[in-house]
Amino acid sequence: MAQVYIPGLLRELTGGRETVEAEGSTVRQVVESLGRVYPGLAERLVEQGRLRPNISVAVDGEISSIGLLEEVAAGSEVHFITAIKGGRCARRS
C-alpha cells in the first residue's frame, strides 16, 4: 500500500489524519481507494476525471506531470499538494 499525505485543508475528511494508507498502482486508483474509505475526499481531489486545478501530486518526491496516470508502487509516498491562491504582490517603486 502507498502512504498518502493529506493536505491540511482536506484532513477534516480523514478524521484529522495527516497520513493514510491506500491501495492502487496509479494515482487514479489511489484516489478511488481513498474515496471508498473517506467519503468526499475523491471529489475534493478530482474534477471531471482530472486532478482539480489547485491540486498537484508528487509520488516519491517527484511532482507528476501526468497526474492521475502516474504509477504508484507498493510502499510509495504520495503527496497531494494544494496551491495557495489569492492576495496581491505589493508593487515596488
URSULSUL-V240792 format. One record per backbone hydrogen bond with DSSP energy under -0.5 kcal/mol. CO is the residue of the C=O (numbers start at 1). NH is the residue of the N-H. If there is no record, write none. Layout:
{{CO	NH} {CO	NH}}
This chain:
{{1	75} {2	4} {2	22} {3	78} {4	6} {4	20} {5	80} {7	10} {7	11} {8	11} {10	13} {11	14} {11	16} {12	15} {14	17} {18	6} {20	4} {22	2} {25	72} {26	30} {27	31} {28	32} {29	33} {30	34} {31	35} {32	36} {33	37} {34	38} {37	39} {38	41} {40	44} {41	44} {41	45} {42	45} {42	46} {45	52} {47	50} {50	47} {52	55} {54	83} {56	81} {57	64} {58	60} {58	79} {59	62} {61	63} {62	59} {66	69} {67	70} {68	28} {70	27} {73	76} {76	3} {76	78} {77	60} {77	79} {78	5} {79	58} {79	81} {81	56} {83	85}}
